[in-house]
Amino acid sequence: MSKPGSRPAPPVGNSGRHSSMREWYESLLVAGVFVLFVRTFVVQTYQVPTGSMEKTILVGDHLLVNKFAYAPRLPALAPLLPYRDVRTGDIIVFKKPGDDVNPGNVLVKRAVAGPGDTVALRDKALSVNGKPAPDRYVQHIDPETWRTTDTRASESAVQRDQFGPYEVPAESYFGMGDNRDNSFDSRFWGPIPRANVFGRPFLLYWSYEAEPNSHIWRGAGAKLRQLADVALHFFSRTRWDRMFTLVR
């Protein structure tokens, strides 16, 4: 029997160590659940693989994507959370529609028109509902403009520069790259269903000038090559002036 004021006896055997291990595992589990929740419902990272959005977004830009912005609305939480619909001019991240071969194919484009809008392209000039669309973000890198009368032009080349008029279906958006002459977008594979849109990029947190075409490398060897490239050239190829800039 212990005397009043005496200290409790230390844990017998390994019970103290087991208790510490249990607390560590519980903390790790809670952290994992929190990270999973954040990635699923709040924010996700996205690496830009192609130049279709240059010069707004460059190959090798790493973005934070707000998944709350366009999430399905819960009436009880609507007054508290920053829900809103996609607006014309928004940059959106979405699953490419109709891609059954690679259902995880994720793209980033600018929504240039919404449900019910009529889109037309004449000699590369975009109009929405008969009015010229804002073009302050747009660049054209090909001086050639293809028309239906050009016998040398392929169907896709003409479609790049001459399109529509086309009415965007309900619950859909028309997406185009800012780098209009080098973007595979809604002109070629159609509108983007609302259900495919999962977020809006809001912050560029890192930008790295990777090797050309490194985004198409596949396999474990390619991944190791990419990691080695970053390790060797992190300081010289990081675009420091782009880090922590807002995406607009």
KOLSE-937914 format. One record per residue: residue in three letters; x, y, z of N, C-alpha, C in turn. Coordinates in steps of 0.1 Angstrom, whole numbers, padded with zeros to 4 digits, always signed. Layout:
// KOLSE-937914
ALAXYZXYZXYZ;...
END
This chain:
// KOLSE-937914
MET+0008-0012+0000+0000+0000+0000+0009+0012+0000;SER+0006+0022-0009+0015+0033-0010+0011+0044+0000;LYS+0022+0051+0004+0020+0061+0014+0014+0074+0008;PRO+0006+0082+0016+0001+0094+0011+0012+0103+0006;GLY+0010+0109-0006+0020+0119-0012+0031+0112-0020;SER+0031+0099-0020+0041+0092-0027+0038+0091-0042;ARG+0048+0091-0051+0045+0090-0066+0040+0077-0070;PRO+0031+0076-0080+0026+0064-0085+0038+0055-0091;ALA+0036+0043-0090+0046+0034-0096+0047+0035-0111;PRO+0059+0034-0117+0060+0035-0131+0053+0023-0138;PRO+0049+0025-0151+0042+0014-0158+0051+0001-0158;VAL+0044-0010-0156+0050-0023-0156+0053-0027-0171;GLY+0065-0032-0174+0068-0038-0186+0068-0028-0197;ASN+0061-0031-0209+0062-0023-0221+0049-0014-0223;SER+0041-0014-0212+0028-0007-0214+0030+0008-0217;GLY+0040+0014-0211+0042+0029-0214+0046+0030-0229;ARG+0055+0022-0234+0060+0023-0248+0048+0020-0257;HIS+0039+0010-0254+0028+0007-0262+0018+0019-0263;SER+0017+0026-0251+0008+0037-0251+0013+0048-0260;SER+0026+0051-0260+0032+0061-0268+0031+0057-0283;MET+0033+0045-0286+0031+0040-0300+0017+0042-0305;ARG+0007+0039-0296-0007+0040-0300-0010+0055-0303;GLU-0005+0064-0294-0008+0078-0296-0002+0083-0309;TRP+0010+0077-0313+0017+0081-0325+0009+0077-0337;TYR+0004+0064-0337-0004+0059-0348-0017+0066-0349;GLU-0023+0070-0338-0036+0077-0338-0034+0091-0344;SER-0023+0097-0341-0020+0111-0346-0017+0110-0361;LEU-0010+0099-0365-0008+0097-0380-0021+0095-0387;LEU-0030+0087-0381-0042+0084-0388-0051+0097-0389;VAL-0051+0105-0379-0059+0117-0379-0053+0126-0390;ALA-0040+0127-0391-0033+0136-0401-0036+0131-0415;GLY-0036+0117-0416-0039+0112-0429-0054+0114-0434;VAL-0063+0113-0424-0077+0116-0427-0079+0130-0431;PHE-0072+0139-0424-0073+0154-0426-0068+0157-0440;VAL-0056+0151-0444-0050+0154-0457-0059+0149-0468;LEU-0065+0137-0466-0074+0131-0476-0087+0140-0477;PHE-0092+0145-0466-0103+0154-0467-0100+0166-0475;VAL-0089+0172-0472-0085+0185-0479-0083+0182-0494;ARG-0076+0171-0497-0074+0169-0512-0087+0165-0519;THR-0096+0159-0512-0109+0155-0518-0119+0166-0520;PHE-0119+0175-0509-0130+0185-0509-0125+0199-0509;VAL-0113+0202-0506-0109+0216-0504-0099+0221-0515;VAL-0087+0215-0515-0077+0220-0524-0068+0208-0529;GLN-0064+0209-0542-0056+0199-0548-0045+0205-0556;THR-0034+0198-0558-0023+0203-0566-0025+0198-0580;TYR-0019+0206-0590-0020+0202-0604-0008+0208-0611;GLN-0001+0199-0618+0011+0202-0626+0007+0204-0641;VAL+0010+0215-0646+0007+0218-0660+0016+0211-0670;PRO+0011+0202-0678+0020+0194-0687+0022+0200-0701;THR+0013+0209-0706+0014+0214-0720+0014+0229-0720;GLY+0016+0234-0732+0017+0249-0734+0004+0255-0739;SER-0007+0248-0737-0020+0253-0743-0025+0266-0737;MET-0020+0269-0724-0025+0281-0717-0014+0292-0717;GLU-0003+0290-0724+0008+0301-0724+0002+0314-0730;LYS+0006+0325-0725+0016+0328-0715+0010+0329-0702;THR-0003+0327-0700-0009+0328-0687-0003+0318-0678;ILE-0003+0305-0682+0002+0294-0674+0012+0287-0683;LEU+0024+0284-0677+0035+0278-0685+0036+0263-0682;VAL+0043+0256-0691+0046+0242-0688+0055+0241-0676;GLY+0052+0233-0667+0059+0232-0654+0054+0240-0643;ASP+0044+0248-0645+0037+0255-0634+0030+0245-0625;HIS+0031+0247-0612+0024+0238-0602+0014+0247-0595;LEU+0001+0243-0596-0010+0251-0592-0017+0245-0580;LEU-0023+0254-0572-0032+0249-0561-0046+0252-0567;VAL-0055+0241-0566-0068+0242-0572-0079+0242-0561;ASN-0087+0252-0561-0098+0254-0552-0109+0244-0556;LYS-0112+0234-0548-0122+0224-0552-0136+0228-0545;PHE-0135+0238-0536-0148+0243-0530-0156+0251-0540;ALA-0149+0259-0549-0155+0269-0557-0167+0264-0564;TYR-0166+0253-0571-0176+0248-0579-0182+0235-0574;ALA-0181+0232-0561-0186+0220-0555-0201+0220-0555;PRO-0207+0207-0555-0222+0207-0554-0226+0214-0542;ARG-0237+0221-0543-0241+0230-0532-0249+0222-0521;LEU-0246+0224-0509-0254+0219-0498-0261+0231-0492;PRO-0275+0230-0493-0283+0242-0489-0279+0247-0475;ALA-0277+0238-0465-0274+0242-0452-0261+0249-0450;LEU-0251+0246-0459-0238+0252-0458-0236+0264-0468;ALA-0245+0265-0477-0244+0275-0488-0240+0289-0483;PRO-0247+0294-0472-0243+0308-0467-0229+0309-0461;LEU-0223+0297-0457-0210+0297-0451-0199+0295-0460;LEU-0201+0288-0471-0190+0284-0480-0190+0292-0493;PRO-0178+0294-0499-0177+0302-0511-0181+0295-0524;TYR-0193+0290-0524-0198+0283-0537-0201+0294-0547;ARG-0199+0291-0560-0204+0299-0571-0203+0291-0584;ASP-0210+0295-0594-0210+0289-0607-0198+0293-0615;VAL-0195+0285-0625-0184+0289-0634-0188+0302-0641;ARG-0179+0311-0642-0182+0324-0649-0173+0324-0662;THR-0179+0331-0672-0171+0333-0684-0158+0340-0681;GLY-0147+0334-0685-0134+0340-0682-0126+0332-0672;ASP-0133+0324-0664-0127+0316-0654-0117+0306-0660;ILE-0106+0303-0653-0097+0292-0657-0102+0280-0648;ILE-0105+0269-0655-0110+0258-0648-0102+0245-0650;VAL-0102+0236-0640-0096+0223-0641-0107+0213-0642;PHE-0105+0203-0651-0117+0194-0654-0111+0181-0660;LYS-0120+0171-0659-0117+0159-0666-0121+0160-0681;LYS-0112+0156-0690-0115+0157-0704-0128+0149-0707;PRO-0138+0155-0714-0150+0148-0717-0148+0137-0728;GLY-0154+0126-0726-0154+0116-0737-0141+0108-0738;ASP-0132+0109-0728-0120+0102-0729-0121+0089-0721;ASP-0126+0078-0728-0127+0065-0722-0114+0058-0720;VAL-0104+0061-0729-0092+0054-0728-0084+0059-0716;ASN-0084+0071-0713-0077+0077-0702-0086+0085-0693;PRO-0095+0079-0685-0106+0086-0678-0100+0096-0668;GLY-0087+0094-0664-0081+0103-0654-0075+0115-0661;ASN-0076+0117-0674-0070+0128-0681-0076+0142-0676;VAL-0067+0150-0669-0072+0162-0664-0066+0174-0671;LEU-0074+0184-0675-0069+0195-0683-0072+0208-0676;VAL-0066+0219-0681-0069+0232-0676-0071+0241-0689;LYS-0082+0248-0689-0085+0257-0700-0093+0269-0694;ARG-0096+0279-0703-0104+0290-0699-0118+0288-0704;ALA-0128+0290-0695-0142+0289-0700-0146+0302-0707;VAL-0147+0301-0720-0150+0313-0728-0165+0315-0730;ALA-0173+0305-0727-0187+0306-0729-0194+0296-0720;GLY-0207+0299-0717-0215+0291-0708-0227+0285-0714;PRO-0236+0279-0706-0248+0273-0712-0257+0283-0720;GLY-0261+0279-0732-0269+0287-0740-0262+0298-0748;ASP-0249+0300-0746-0242+0309-0754-0239+0304-0768;THR-0238+0313-0777-0234+0309-0791-0220+0313-0794;VAL-0212+0304-0797-0197+0306-0800-0194+0305-0815;ALA-0186+0315-0819-0182+0314-0833-0167+0320-0834;LEU-0160+0314-0844-0146+0318-0846-0145+0321-0861;ARG-0140+0333-0864-0138+0337-0878-0124+0343-0879;ASP-0116+0337-0887-0102+0341-0889-0095+0343-0875;LYS-0097+0333-0866-0091+0333-0853-0098+0342-0843;ALA-0107+0351-0847-0113+0360-0838-0126+0354-0832;LEU-0126+0353-0819-0137+0347-0811-0148+0357-0808;SER-0161+0352-0811-0172+0360-0807-0182+0351-0799;VAL-0188+0357-0789-0198+0350-0781-0211+0358-0781;ASN-0222+0351-0786-0235+0358-0788-0234+0370-0797;GLY-0225+0369-0807-0224+0379-0817-0215+0391-0813;LYS-0209+0390-0802-0200+0401-0797-0186+0396-0796;PRO-0176+0405-0799-0162+0401-0798-0159+0397-0783;ALA-0152+0386-0781-0149+0381-0768-0136+0388-0763;PRO-0134+0391-0750-0122+0397-0745-0110+0388-0749;ASP-0099+0395-0753-0088+0387-0758-0075+0392-0752;ARG-0075+0398-0740-0063+0403-0734-0054+0392-0730;TYR-0059+0380-0728-0050+0368-0724-0045+0360-0736;VAL-0051+0363-0747-0049+0354-0759-0036+0357-0766;GLN-0029+0346-0771-0018+0348-0780-0019+0339-0792;HIS-0014+0343-0803-0014+0335-0815+0001+0334-0820;ILE+0006+0321-0821+0020+0319-0824+0021+0315-0839;ASP+0010+0312-0846+0011+0308-0860+0006+0320-0868;PRO+0014+0326-0877+0010+0337-0885+0000+0332-0896;GLU-0001+0319-0898-0010+0314-0909-0024+0314-0903;THR-0034+0318-0912-0048+0317-0909-0055+0308-0919;TRP-0060+0297-0915-0066+0287-0924-0081+0289-0927;ARG-0085+0288-0939-0099+0289-0943-0103+0277-0951;THR-0116+0276-0952-0122+0264-0960-0118+0264-0974;THR-0114+0275-0980-0110+0276-0994-0095+0272-0996;ASP-0088+0270-0985-0074+0266-0986-0073+0251-0989;THR-0068+0247-1001-0067+0233-1004-0056+0226-0997;ARG-0047+0234-0991-0036+0227-0984-0039+0225-0969;ALA-0050+0230-0965-0054+0230-0951-0061+0217-0947;SER-0057+0211-0936-0064+0199-0931-0077+0204-0924;GLU-0086+0194-0922-0099+0198-0915-0096+0203-0901;SER-0087+0198-0894-0084+0203-0880-0078+0217-0881;ALA-0070+0220-0891-0064+0233-0892-0075+0244-0894;VAL-0084+0240-0903-0095+0250-0906-0104+0252-0893;GLN-0107+0240-0886-0115+0241-0874-0108+0249-0863;ARG-0095+0250-0863-0088+0258-0853-0091+0273-0855;ASP-0092+0277-0868-0093+0291-0871-0107+0296-0875;GLN-0116+0286-0879-0129+0289-0884-0139+0279-0877;PHE-0147+0284-0868-0156+0274-0861-0170+0280-0858;GLY-0180+0271-0858-0193+0275-0855-0200+0283-0866;PRO-0212+0289-0862-0216+0291-0848-0221+0278-0842;TYR-0219+0278-0828-0222+0266-0820-0228+0271-0807;GLU-0240+0265-0804-0247+0268-0791-0242+0258-0780;VAL-0237+0263-0769-0233+0255-0758-0245+0249-0751;PRO-0245+0236-0749-0256+0229-0743-0258+0233-0729;ALA-0269+0230-0723-0272+0232-0709-0262+0225-0700;GLU-0259+0230-0689-0250+0224-0679-0236+0221-0685;SER-0232+0230-0694-0219+0227-0701-0212+0241-0703;TYR-0199+0240-0706-0190+0252-0709-0182+0249-0721;PHE-0178+0260-0728-0169+0259-0739-0155+0264-0734;GLY-0145+0255-0735-0132+0258-0730-0122+0259-0741;MET-0113+0269-0740-0103+0271-0750-0090+0275-0742;GLY-0079+0272-0749-0066+0276-0743-0063+0290-0747;ASP-0055+0297-0738-0051+0311-0742-0042+0311-0754;ASN-0034+0300-0755-0025+0298-0766-0032+0292-0778;ARG-0041+0300-0784-0051+0295-0793-0046+0287-0805;ASP-0034+0289-0810-0029+0282-0821-0023+0268-0817;ASN-0022+0266-0804-0015+0254-0799-0023+0248-0788;SER-0037+0247-0790-0045+0242-0779-0055+0233-0785;PHE-0056+0221-0779-0066+0211-0783-0077+0212-0773;ASP-0088+0218-0777-0099+0222-0767-0113+0219-0773;SER-0123+0227-0768-0137+0224-0771-0139+0226-0786;ARG-0131+0232-0794-0132+0233-0808-0131+0219-0814;PHE-0124+0210-0808-0122+0197-0813-0129+0185-0806;TRP-0131+0186-0793-0137+0175-0786-0150+0179-0779;GLY-0155+0191-0781-0168+0195-0777-0169+0202-0763;PRO-0181+0204-0758-0182+0212-0746-0178+0204-0734;ILE-0176+0211-0723-0172+0205-0710-0184+0204-0701;PRO-0189+0192-0698-0200+0191-0689-0197+0196-0675;ARG-0207+0202-0669-0206+0208-0655-0200+0198-0645;ALA-0205+0185-0647-0201+0175-0638-0186+0172-0639;ASN-0179+0175-0650-0165+0172-0652-0156+0183-0645;VAL-0162+0194-0642-0154+0205-0636-0152+0203-0621;PHE-0140+0202-0617-0138+0200-0602-0130+0211-0595;GLY-0126+0221-0602-0120+0232-0594-0115+0243-0603;ARG-0110+0253-0595-0105+0265-0601-0091+0268-0596;PRO-0081+0268-0604-0067+0271-0599-0066+0286-0594;PHE-0060+0288-0582-0060+0301-0577-0046+0306-0573;LEU-0036+0296-0572-0023+0301-0568-0013+0292-0575;LEU-0002+0299-0580+0009+0292-0586+0020+0292-0575;TYR+0022+0280-0570+0032+0279-0558+0046+0275-0562;TRP+0048+0269-0574+0061+0266-0579+0061+0265-0594;SER+0071+0269-0601+0072+0268-0615+0086+0263-0619;TYR+0087+0253-0627+0100+0246-0630+0100+0244-0645;GLU+0111+0248-0651+0113+0246-0665+0119+0232-0668;ALA+0110+0222-0670+0114+0208-0671+0120+0206-0686;GLU+0125+0194-0688+0130+0191-0701+0118+0190-0711;PRO+0120+0193-0724+0109+0193-0733+0103+0179-0734;ASN+0089+0179-0735+0082+0166-0736+0083+0157-0724;SER+0088+0161-0713+0090+0152-0702+0076+0148-0696;HIS+0065+0155-0700+0052+0151-0695+0047+0138-0701;ILE+0053+0134-0713+0048+0122-0719+0057+0110-0716;TRP+0067+0112-0707+0076+0101-0703+0067+0092-0694;ARG+0069+0079-0696+0061+0069-0688+0070+0059-0682;GLY+0066+0053-0670+0073+0043-0664+0082+0048-0652;ALA+0086+0038-0644+0094+0041-0632+0108+0048-0636;GLY+0114+0043-0647+0126+0049-0651+0125+0064-0655;ALA+0113+0067-0661+0111+0081-0665+0109+0090-0652;LYS+0102+0084-0642+0099+0091-0630+0113+0094-0623;LEU+0122+0084-0623+0135+0086-0616+0143+0097-0624;ARG+0142+0097-0637+0148+0107-0645+0143+0121-0642;GLN+0130+0122-0640+0124+0135-0637+0129+0140-0623;LEU+0129+0131-0614+0134+0135-0600+0148+0139-0600;ALA+0157+0131-0608+0171+0135-0609+0173+0148-0615;ASP+0164+0151-0626+0165+0164-0632+0162+0176-0623;VAL+0152+0174-0615+0148+0184-0605+0159+0186-0594;ALA+0165+0175-0590+0175+0175-0580+0188+0183-0585;LEU+0191+0181-0597+0203+0187-0603+0201+0201-0607;HIS+0189+0205-0611+0187+0218-0617+0176+0226-0609;PHE+0173+0223-0597+0162+0229-0590+0164+0245-0589;PHE+0176+0249-0586+0178+0263-0584+0179+0271-0597;SER+0185+0264-0607+0187+0271-0620+0175+0271-0629;ARG+0166+0261-0627+0154+0261-0636+0141+0265-0629;THR+0142+0267-0617+0130+0272-0610+0127+0286-0614;ARG+0115+0289-0619+0111+0303-0623+0107+0311-0610;TRP+0117+0316-0603+0114+0322-0590+0105+0334-0591;ASP+0104+0341-0602+0096+0353-0603+0081+0349-0604;ARG+0078+0336-0607+0064+0332-0608+0058+0326-0596;MET+0067+0323-0586+0062+0316-0574+0053+0325-0566;PHE+0042+0318-0561+0032+0324-0552+0026+0336-0559;THR+0022+0334-0572+0014+0344-0579+0000+0339-0581;LEU-0009+0348-0581-0023+0344-0583-0026+0340-0598;VAL-0035+0331-0600-0038+0326-0613-0051+0334-0618;ARG-0050+0341-0629-0061+0349-0634-0064+0346-0649;
END
